[in-house]
Amino acid sequence: MTTRPRLLLLLILLLTAGAVVVGGGVAERMSSGGSQIPGSESSYATAELERRRPASQPNLLLLVSPRDGSRDVDDPAVASAARDLARRLADEKAVLGVVSYWQTEDAALRARDGGEALITARIKGDEDAVDNALEALEPHYRGAHGAVDVRLGGPAAVRHASQEVIAAGPAPPTHPTDE
């Protein structure tokens, strides 16, 4: 292909090293925002909806399931733990519009088999504020809480997890071990 493979290889290595130097540390300088273009129609519509009905678009979901697999979400101990979680979440300064299955008994918020149900909420603010608030909230809501286990989901949690993966950089390559 080329008459000077070593020169080409050296050039590629120099370009790669230059890209690493120029791009090094960029993840720390990037914000988590940027999925909406300021001034766009969708950005305007989102801002208007937020202004007029701030709790109408949940961006955080708490998926609640009984810790004891023989129970369902209507079990009194499970319902009590879930209501407590929803109350605590509603008291958080950065959160509004908390709605739960146990508050509304809306079947759309409950799995058909009764094994899981949702608490929905809206974390206020722009994408950076939402990410910061979620980082503070997550350790207090994820995991075991009495009779229930909680997993976080929704757009805020997905964006937060994506940003953590991006900031961590690529995983080191794996090499098969010789036995």
KAFENFEN-V42613 format. One record per backbone hydrogen bond with DSSP energy under -0.5 kcal/mol. CO is the residue of the C=O (numbers start at 1). NH is the residue of the N-H. Records with the same first field share a line. If there is no record, write none. Layout:
CO = NH / NH
//
This chain:
4 = 8
5 = 9
6 = 10
7 = 11
8 = 12
9 = 13
10 = 14
11 = 15
12 = 16
13 = 17
14 = 18
15 = 19
16 = 20
17 = 21
18 = 22
19 = 23
20 = 24
23 = 26
25 = 28 / 29
26 = 29 / 30
27 = 30
36 = 38
37 = 40
40 = 44
41 = 45
42 = 46
43 = 47
44 = 48
45 = 49
46 = 50
47 = 51
48 = 52
49 = 53
53 = 56
56 = 58
59 = 156 / 157
60 = 121
61 = 63 / 153
62 = 64 / 119
63 = 151
64 = 117
65 = 149
67 = 69
68 = 71
72 = 75
75 = 79
76 = 80
77 = 81
78 = 82
79 = 83
80 = 84
81 = 85
82 = 86
83 = 87
84 = 88
85 = 89
86 = 90
87 = 91
89 = 92
92 = 95
94 = 124
96 = 122
99 = 120
100 = 103 / 104
101 = 105
105 = 107
106 = 109
107 = 110
109 = 118
111 = 114
114 = 73
115 = 66
116 = 111
117 = 64
118 = 101
119 = 62
120 = 99
121 = 59 / 60
122 = 96 / 124
126 = 130
127 = 131
128 = 132
129 = 133
130 = 134
131 = 135
132 = 136
133 = 137
134 = 138
135 = 139
137 = 140 / 141
138 = 141 / 142
143 = 150
145 = 148
147 = 67 / 68
148 = 145
149 = 65
150 = 143
151 = 63
153 = 61
154 = 158
155 = 159
156 = 160
157 = 161
158 = 162
159 = 163
160 = 164
161 = 165
162 = 166
163 = 167
164 = 168
165 = 169
166 = 169
//
